[in-house]
Amino acid sequence: MSIFISNSLGTPASPHWVARQLAPQNIKVAILQIMWTIVTLLFIWVPLMLLGLGAKTLIPSIPAGKTTDYIIPLVLQEYTPPIIGAITLVAISAAAISTANSMLLHCATSLYYDVFLNIFPKRISDKGFKNWLRISIFGIAAIAVILAINPPWFLAMGYTYIYGGFGAAFFLAVFLGLYWKRMNRAGAYTGIAVGSIIYVVAEASNTVIPSFVIAVSLSLVGVFIAVYSTKKAPLEAYEPYFHAEISESTKRAIANSKYFAN
């Protein structure tokens, strides 16, 4: 249950998914993007769940020297028509490549904007930025491949811990920022700090209650305290994200913003 909660609620708050959620240009596209994604994933994950349940019946015990990761490929190779097995394996590989691609690109981009530019404020040329992305992606991918050749025992669980940490830190900041007009910078920073610290402490304490639940609950309390003890964000800060028609003051603020100067 702890793993399920960490993955299901932590994944939407992970950086590469948030970047995808921010891509749509209007509310309608944003909603359709999420809804069609859910519908599509149902057609993918439900059959995979049935494959996993069927594998337990067809193969009661795991072959010697194999891990549970071997079961699905084995079922596809031995118990399904060749064309169905081939299509399924290609689909799984495509999903893995797509996810890896977005993660690698986001990691490399974040290293530039969030780390490099904070240390060296001067921006590099477009050509230099492309070279930075290529080198960074290659380096990160090489590390991932090396770890995958002989994965350490904690790698699979590390994935869960990372998404649990993402969720504990960013879940409230992302979703309250999207759906609550009163959310402000103080609340976001407080939620990130409290959620991160409590999640690490809860994991180290081996609590009965899932660490994610503890961290997000206490983080929510901290967010409310921070939000209601500080000034409300000005109308111009949130109006474009909640209303199709915006006020003249918001239009002027957008026109004068450095992000829209070009």
Short mmCIF file of the C-alpha atoms (twelve columns), coordinates in Angstrom:
data_MODEL
# 
_entry.id   MODEL 
# 
loop_
_atom_site.group_PDB 
_atom_site.id 
_atom_site.type_symbol 
_atom_site.label_atom_id 
_atom_site.label_alt_id 
_atom_site.label_comp_id 
_atom_site.label_asym_id 
_atom_site.label_seq_id 
_atom_site.Cartn_x 
_atom_site.Cartn_y 
_atom_site.Cartn_z 
_atom_site.pdbx_PDB_model_num 
ATOM 1   C CA . MET A 1   0.000   0.000   0.000   1 
ATOM 2   C CA . SER A 2   2.851   2.371   0.818   1 
ATOM 3   C CA . ILE A 3   4.492   1.682   -2.558  1 
ATOM 4   C CA . PHE A 4   1.170   2.178   -4.374  1 
ATOM 5   C CA . ILE A 5   0.487   5.516   -2.662  1 
ATOM 6   C CA . SER A 6   4.026   6.787   -3.274  1 
ATOM 7   C CA . ASN A 7   3.968   5.877   -6.963  1 
ATOM 8   C CA . SER A 8   0.394   6.883   -7.772  1 
ATOM 9   C CA . LEU A 9   0.464   10.266  -6.004  1 
ATOM 10  C CA . GLY A 10  4.170   10.966  -6.327  1 
ATOM 11  C CA . THR A 11  4.358   10.436  -10.079 1 
ATOM 12  C CA . PRO A 12  2.035   13.347  -11.067 1 
ATOM 13  C CA . ALA A 13  4.210   15.692  -8.997  1 
ATOM 14  C CA . SER A 14  7.508   14.564  -10.518 1 
ATOM 15  C CA . PRO A 15  9.240   17.266  -12.592 1 
ATOM 16  C CA . HIS A 16  8.994   15.669  -16.042 1 
ATOM 17  C CA . TRP A 17  5.243   15.089  -15.652 1 
ATOM 18  C CA . VAL A 18  4.687   18.631  -14.390 1 
ATOM 19  C CA . ALA A 19  6.497   19.943  -17.485 1 
ATOM 20  C CA . ARG A 20  4.042   18.010  -19.665 1 
ATOM 21  C CA . GLN A 21  1.068   19.334  -17.703 1 
ATOM 22  C CA . LEU A 22  2.250   22.914  -18.249 1 
ATOM 23  C CA . ALA A 23  2.602   22.466  -22.025 1 
ATOM 24  C CA . PRO A 24  -1.077  23.035  -23.065 1 
ATOM 25  C CA . GLN A 25  -1.953  26.580  -24.118 1 
ATOM 26  C CA . ASN A 26  -5.492  26.610  -22.689 1 
ATOM 27  C CA . ILE A 27  -7.698  24.890  -20.123 1 
ATOM 28  C CA . LYS A 28  -9.611  22.759  -22.619 1 
ATOM 29  C CA . VAL A 29  -6.461  21.199  -24.034 1 
ATOM 30  C CA . ALA A 30  -5.070  20.640  -20.528 1 
ATOM 31  C CA . ILE A 31  -8.202  18.763  -19.425 1 
ATOM 32  C CA . LEU A 32  -8.402  16.707  -22.618 1 
ATOM 33  C CA . GLN A 33  -4.721  15.827  -22.305 1 
ATOM 34  C CA . ILE A 34  -5.214  14.338  -18.843 1 
ATOM 35  C CA . MET A 35  -8.520  12.607  -19.609 1 
ATOM 36  C CA . TRP A 36  -7.324  10.967  -22.836 1 
ATOM 37  C CA . THR A 37  -4.119  9.924   -21.092 1 
ATOM 38  C CA . ILE A 38  -6.166  8.132   -18.422 1 
ATOM 39  C CA . VAL A 39  -8.321  6.406   -21.043 1 
ATOM 40  C CA . THR A 40  -5.254  5.321   -23.019 1 
ATOM 41  C CA . LEU A 41  -3.456  4.046   -19.945 1 
ATOM 42  C CA . LEU A 42  -6.461  1.917   -19.005 1 
ATOM 43  C CA . PHE A 43  -6.088  0.016   -22.279 1 
ATOM 44  C CA . ILE A 44  -2.389  -0.505  -21.508 1 
ATOM 45  C CA . TRP A 45  -2.282  -1.231  -17.780 1 
ATOM 46  C CA . VAL A 46  -5.396  -3.381  -17.379 1 
ATOM 47  C CA . PRO A 47  -4.090  -6.030  -19.832 1 
ATOM 48  C CA . LEU A 48  -0.681  -5.889  -18.137 1 
ATOM 49  C CA . MET A 49  -2.343  -6.489  -14.767 1 
ATOM 50  C CA . LEU A 50  -4.222  -9.467  -16.228 1 
ATOM 51  C CA . LEU A 51  -0.950  -10.772 -17.664 1 
ATOM 52  C CA . GLY A 52  0.620   -10.590 -14.226 1 
ATOM 53  C CA . LEU A 53  -2.300  -12.435 -12.603 1 
ATOM 54  C CA . GLY A 54  -2.313  -15.051 -15.352 1 
ATOM 55  C CA . ALA A 55  1.440   -15.555 -15.015 1 
ATOM 56  C CA . LYS A 56  0.968   -16.680 -11.417 1 
ATOM 57  C CA . THR A 57  -1.406  -19.399 -12.619 1 
ATOM 58  C CA . LEU A 58  0.640   -20.484 -15.622 1 
ATOM 59  C CA . ILE A 59  4.007   -20.333 -13.848 1 
ATOM 60  C CA . PRO A 60  3.509   -21.010 -10.111 1 
ATOM 61  C CA . SER A 61  7.242   -20.741 -9.345  1 
ATOM 62  C CA . ILE A 62  9.912   -18.512 -10.852 1 
ATOM 63  C CA . PRO A 63  12.578  -20.370 -12.898 1 
ATOM 64  C CA . ALA A 64  15.907  -20.763 -11.141 1 
ATOM 65  C CA . GLY A 65  18.167  -17.766 -11.497 1 
ATOM 66  C CA . LYS A 66  15.348  -15.492 -12.688 1 
ATOM 67  C CA . THR A 67  13.624  -12.568 -10.982 1 
ATOM 68  C CA . THR A 68  9.978   -11.524 -11.133 1 
ATOM 69  C CA . ASP A 69  10.871  -9.099  -13.932 1 
ATOM 70  C CA . TYR A 70  11.334  -12.154 -16.170 1 
ATOM 71  C CA . ILE A 71  7.731   -13.374 -15.849 1 
ATOM 72  C CA . ILE A 72  5.952   -11.131 -18.360 1 
ATOM 73  C CA . PRO A 73  8.490   -11.711 -21.179 1 
ATOM 74  C CA . LEU A 74  8.349   -15.450 -20.464 1 
ATOM 75  C CA . VAL A 75  4.549   -15.536 -20.660 1 
ATOM 76  C CA . LEU A 76  4.584   -13.562 -23.886 1 
ATOM 77  C CA . GLN A 77  7.154   -15.876 -25.454 1 
ATOM 78  C CA . GLU A 78  5.708   -19.202 -24.321 1 
ATOM 79  C CA . TYR A 79  1.947   -18.731 -23.975 1 
ATOM 80  C CA . THR A 80  0.827   -16.146 -26.548 1 
ATOM 81  C CA . PRO A 81  0.695   -16.143 -30.376 1 
ATOM 82  C CA . PRO A 82  3.980   -14.786 -31.792 1 
ATOM 83  C CA . ILE A 83  2.412   -11.670 -33.310 1 
ATOM 84  C CA . ILE A 84  0.645   -10.736 -30.039 1 
ATOM 85  C CA . GLY A 85  3.796   -11.328 -28.013 1 
ATOM 86  C CA . ALA A 86  5.889   -9.255  -30.426 1 
ATOM 87  C CA . ILE A 87  3.444   -6.334  -30.415 1 
ATOM 88  C CA . THR A 88  3.243   -6.381  -26.607 1 
ATOM 89  C CA . LEU A 89  7.025   -6.435  -26.175 1 
ATOM 90  C CA . VAL A 90  7.400   -3.590  -28.674 1 
ATOM 91  C CA . ALA A 91  4.745   -1.578  -26.810 1 
ATOM 92  C CA . ILE A 92  6.497   -2.103  -23.465 1 
ATOM 93  C CA . SER A 93  9.838   -1.106  -24.991 1 
ATOM 94  C CA . ALA A 94  8.294   1.976   -26.600 1 
ATOM 95  C CA . ALA A 95  6.781   3.068   -23.282 1 
ATOM 96  C CA . ALA A 96  10.140  2.639   -21.533 1 
ATOM 97  C CA . ILE A 97  11.979  4.597   -24.231 1 
ATOM 98  C CA . SER A 98  9.401   7.400   -24.174 1 
ATOM 99  C CA . THR A 99  9.657   7.750   -20.402 1 
ATOM 100 C CA . ALA A 100 13.453  7.605   -20.466 1 
ATOM 101 C CA . ASN A 101 13.528  10.220  -23.215 1 
ATOM 102 C CA . SER A 102 11.415  12.728  -21.279 1 
ATOM 103 C CA . MET A 103 13.337  12.111  -18.049 1 
ATOM 104 C CA . LEU A 104 16.738  12.528  -19.705 1 
ATOM 105 C CA . LEU A 105 15.698  15.691  -21.529 1 
ATOM 106 C CA . HIS A 106 14.202  17.169  -18.373 1 
ATOM 107 C CA . CYS A 107 17.264  16.320  -16.272 1 
ATOM 108 C CA . ALA A 108 19.622  17.916  -18.795 1 
ATOM 109 C CA . THR A 109 17.431  21.017  -19.166 1 
ATOM 110 C CA . SER A 110 17.088  21.396  -15.389 1 
ATOM 111 C CA . LEU A 111 20.849  21.134  -14.941 1 
ATOM 112 C CA . TYR A 112 21.229  24.087  -17.295 1 
ATOM 113 C CA . TYR A 113 18.451  26.369  -16.050 1 
ATOM 114 C CA . ASP A 114 18.465  25.480  -12.342 1 
ATOM 115 C CA . VAL A 115 22.161  24.773  -11.713 1 
ATOM 116 C CA . PHE A 116 24.385  26.152  -14.477 1 
ATOM 117 C CA . LEU A 117 22.662  29.552  -14.788 1 
ATOM 118 C CA . ASN A 118 22.673  30.021  -11.013 1 
ATOM 119 C CA . ILE A 119 26.438  29.470  -10.914 1 
ATOM 120 C CA . PHE A 120 27.258  31.189  -14.221 1 
ATOM 121 C CA . PRO A 121 24.478  33.765  -14.887 1 
ATOM 122 C CA . LYS A 122 25.599  34.492  -18.447 1 
ATOM 123 C CA . ARG A 123 23.527  32.538  -20.968 1 
ATOM 124 C CA . ILE A 124 25.260  30.524  -23.657 1 
ATOM 125 C CA . SER A 125 24.345  30.561  -27.352 1 
ATOM 126 C CA . ASP A 126 21.679  28.299  -28.846 1 
ATOM 127 C CA . LYS A 127 24.411  26.126  -30.343 1 
ATOM 128 C CA . GLY A 128 26.159  25.910  -26.986 1 
ATOM 129 C CA . PHE A 129 22.877  25.018  -25.280 1 
ATOM 130 C CA . LYS A 130 22.245  22.195  -27.764 1 
ATOM 131 C CA . ASN A 131 25.764  20.861  -27.166 1 
ATOM 132 C CA . TRP A 132 25.155  21.075  -23.399 1 
ATOM 133 C CA . LEU A 133 21.964  19.032  -23.798 1 
ATOM 134 C CA . ARG A 134 23.699  16.388  -25.912 1 
ATOM 135 C CA . ILE A 135 26.617  15.978  -23.503 1 
ATOM 136 C CA . SER A 136 24.381  15.983  -20.409 1 
ATOM 137 C CA . ILE A 137 21.922  13.463  -21.866 1 
ATOM 138 C CA . PHE A 138 24.746  11.167  -22.955 1 
ATOM 139 C CA . GLY A 139 26.400  11.351  -19.518 1 
ATOM 140 C CA . ILE A 140 23.195  10.707  -17.561 1 
ATOM 141 C CA . ALA A 141 22.163  7.891   -19.918 1 
ATOM 142 C CA . ALA A 142 25.607  6.259   -19.601 1 
ATOM 143 C CA . ILE A 143 25.295  6.233   -15.808 1 
ATOM 144 C CA . ALA A 144 21.787  4.704   -16.073 1 
ATOM 145 C CA . VAL A 145 22.986  1.970   -18.457 1 
ATOM 146 C CA . ILE A 146 25.929  1.089   -16.202 1 
ATOM 147 C CA . LEU A 147 23.601  0.779   -13.193 1 
ATOM 148 C CA . ALA A 148 21.160  -1.363  -15.214 1 
ATOM 149 C CA . ILE A 149 23.822  -3.898  -16.278 1 
ATOM 150 C CA . ASN A 150 24.295  -5.106  -12.724 1 
ATOM 151 C CA . PRO A 151 21.640  -3.258  -10.739 1 
ATOM 152 C CA . PRO A 152 22.153  -2.864  -6.987  1 
ATOM 153 C CA . TRP A 153 19.520  -4.486  -4.794  1 
ATOM 154 C CA . PHE A 154 17.961  -1.170  -3.809  1 
ATOM 155 C CA . LEU A 155 17.490  0.174   -7.350  1 
ATOM 156 C CA . ALA A 156 13.841  -0.885  -7.763  1 
ATOM 157 C CA . MET A 157 12.879  0.325   -4.291  1 
ATOM 158 C CA . GLY A 158 14.945  3.447   -4.860  1 
ATOM 159 C CA . TYR A 159 12.541  4.267   -7.686  1 
ATOM 160 C CA . THR A 160 9.672   4.122   -5.197  1 
ATOM 161 C CA . TYR A 161 11.531  6.229   -2.646  1 
ATOM 162 C CA . ILE A 162 12.295  8.868   -5.271  1 
ATOM 163 C CA . TYR A 163 8.674   9.166   -6.388  1 
ATOM 164 C CA . GLY A 164 7.555   9.147   -2.775  1 
ATOM 165 C CA . GLY A 165 9.988   11.997  -2.115  1 
ATOM 166 C CA . PHE A 166 8.760   13.878  -5.191  1 
ATOM 167 C CA . GLY A 167 5.191   13.509  -3.996  1 
ATOM 168 C CA . ALA A 168 5.929   14.485  -0.399  1 
ATOM 169 C CA . ALA A 169 7.800   17.578  -1.544  1 
ATOM 170 C CA . PHE A 170 5.849   18.763  -4.579  1 
ATOM 171 C CA . PHE A 171 2.360   17.198  -4.508  1 
ATOM 172 C CA . LEU A 172 0.736   20.034  -2.567  1 
ATOM 173 C CA . ALA A 173 2.745   22.753  -4.294  1 
ATOM 174 C CA . VAL A 174 1.689   21.476  -7.719  1 
ATOM 175 C CA . PHE A 175 -1.957  20.612  -7.133  1 
ATOM 176 C CA . LEU A 176 -2.865  23.403  -4.727  1 
ATOM 177 C CA . GLY A 177 -1.075  25.788  -7.069  1 
ATOM 178 C CA . LEU A 178 -3.240  24.535  -9.931  1 
ATOM 179 C CA . TYR A 179 -6.613  24.464  -8.176  1 
ATOM 180 C CA . TRP A 180 -6.480  26.874  -5.206  1 
ATOM 181 C CA . LYS A 181 -6.377  30.624  -5.845  1 
ATOM 182 C CA . ARG A 182 -5.184  31.375  -2.303  1 
ATOM 183 C CA . MET A 183 -1.994  29.314  -2.715  1 
ATOM 184 C CA . ASN A 184 1.134   31.480  -2.679  1 
ATOM 185 C CA . ARG A 185 4.919   31.273  -2.679  1 
ATOM 186 C CA . ALA A 186 5.213   30.969  1.107   1 
ATOM 187 C CA . GLY A 187 2.815   28.015  1.108   1 
ATOM 188 C CA . ALA A 188 4.694   26.287  -1.703  1 
ATOM 189 C CA . TYR A 189 8.096   26.693  -0.040  1 
ATOM 190 C CA . THR A 190 6.738   25.547  3.322   1 
ATOM 191 C CA . GLY A 191 5.066   22.497  1.787   1 
ATOM 192 C CA . ILE A 192 8.261   21.507  -0.035  1 
ATOM 193 C CA . ALA A 193 10.467  21.910  3.043   1 
ATOM 194 C CA . VAL A 194 8.129   20.217  5.544   1 
ATOM 195 C CA . GLY A 195 7.180   17.398  3.162   1 
ATOM 196 C CA . SER A 196 10.799  16.589  2.281   1 
ATOM 197 C CA . ILE A 197 12.059  16.556  5.852   1 
ATOM 198 C CA . ILE A 198 9.133   14.589  7.291   1 
ATOM 199 C CA . TYR A 199 9.285   12.006  4.502   1 
ATOM 200 C CA . VAL A 200 12.956  11.275  5.196   1 
ATOM 201 C CA . VAL A 201 12.334  11.098  8.950   1 
ATOM 202 C CA . ALA A 202 9.284   8.833   8.514   1 
ATOM 203 C CA . GLU A 203 11.177  6.470   6.174   1 
ATOM 204 C CA . ALA A 204 14.057  6.251   8.638   1 
ATOM 205 C CA . SER A 205 11.622  5.541   11.487  1 
ATOM 206 C CA . ASN A 206 9.907   2.571   9.728   1 
ATOM 207 C CA . THR A 207 6.443   3.772   10.729  1 
ATOM 208 C CA . VAL A 208 3.318   1.643   10.321  1 
ATOM 209 C CA . ILE A 209 1.505   4.465   8.531   1 
ATOM 210 C CA . PRO A 210 2.895   5.043   5.007   1 
ATOM 211 C CA . SER A 211 5.619   7.696   5.069   1 
ATOM 212 C CA . PHE A 212 4.002   9.550   2.180   1 
ATOM 213 C CA . VAL A 213 0.735   9.951   4.115   1 
ATOM 214 C CA . ILE A 214 2.531   11.317  7.175   1 
ATOM 215 C CA . ALA A 215 4.655   13.710  5.143   1 
ATOM 216 C CA . VAL A 216 1.803   15.104  3.036   1 
ATOM 217 C CA . SER A 217 -0.517  15.447  6.046   1 
ATOM 218 C CA . LEU A 218 2.003   17.479  8.054   1 
ATOM 219 C CA . SER A 219 2.999   19.368  4.933   1 
ATOM 220 C CA . LEU A 220 -0.651  20.337  4.401   1 
ATOM 221 C CA . VAL A 221 -0.811  21.764  7.917   1 
ATOM 222 C CA . GLY A 222 2.343   23.758  7.231   1 
ATOM 223 C CA . VAL A 223 0.924   25.027  3.932   1 
ATOM 224 C CA . PHE A 224 -2.273  26.285  5.577   1 
ATOM 225 C CA . ILE A 225 -0.310  28.041  8.319   1 
ATOM 226 C CA . ALA A 226 2.034   29.677  5.798   1 
ATOM 227 C CA . VAL A 227 -0.723  30.687  3.379   1 
ATOM 228 C CA . TYR A 228 -3.056  32.241  5.938   1 
ATOM 229 C CA . SER A 229 -0.268  33.983  7.841   1 
ATOM 230 C CA . THR A 230 1.017   35.763  4.721   1 
ATOM 231 C CA . LYS A 231 -0.502  38.142  2.190   1 
ATOM 232 C CA . LYS A 232 -2.736  36.820  -0.554  1 
ATOM 233 C CA . ALA A 233 -1.159  36.726  -3.997  1 
ATOM 234 C CA . PRO A 234 -2.216  39.659  -6.205  1 
ATOM 235 C CA . LEU A 235 -4.935  39.099  -8.782  1 
ATOM 236 C CA . GLU A 236 -2.415  39.411  -11.632 1 
ATOM 237 C CA . ALA A 237 -0.470  36.401  -10.337 1 
ATOM 238 C CA . TYR A 238 -3.253  33.849  -10.721 1 
ATOM 239 C CA . GLU A 239 -6.037  35.318  -12.858 1 
ATOM 240 C CA . PRO A 240 -4.678  34.091  -16.251 1 
ATOM 241 C CA . TYR A 241 -4.673  30.509  -14.940 1 
ATOM 242 C CA . PHE A 242 -8.264  30.505  -13.668 1 
ATOM 243 C CA . HIS A 243 -10.213 32.784  -16.010 1 
ATOM 244 C CA . ALA A 244 -10.523 32.966  -19.789 1 
ATOM 245 C CA . GLU A 245 -11.181 36.732  -19.641 1 
ATOM 246 C CA . ILE A 246 -8.638  38.727  -17.641 1 
ATOM 247 C CA . SER A 247 -8.653  42.246  -16.263 1 
ATOM 248 C CA . GLU A 248 -6.816  45.201  -17.775 1 
ATOM 249 C CA . SER A 249 -4.356  45.267  -14.883 1 
ATOM 250 C CA . THR A 250 -3.426  41.646  -15.549 1 
ATOM 251 C CA . LYS A 251 -2.983  42.379  -19.260 1 
ATOM 252 C CA . ARG A 252 -0.609  45.228  -18.389 1 
ATOM 253 C CA . ALA A 253 1.314   43.007  -15.989 1 
ATOM 254 C CA . ILE A 254 1.748   40.368  -18.698 1 
ATOM 255 C CA . ALA A 255 2.823   42.989  -21.228 1 
ATOM 256 C CA . ASN A 256 5.435   44.360  -18.816 1 
ATOM 257 C CA . SER A 257 6.699   40.938  -17.721 1 
ATOM 258 C CA . LYS A 258 10.206  39.977  -18.820 1 
ATOM 259 C CA . TYR A 259 8.904   36.503  -19.683 1 
ATOM 260 C CA . PHE A 260 6.608   37.960  -22.354 1 
ATOM 261 C CA . ALA A 261 8.869   40.795  -23.480 1 
ATOM 262 C CA . ASN A 262 9.679   39.047  -26.764 1 
# 
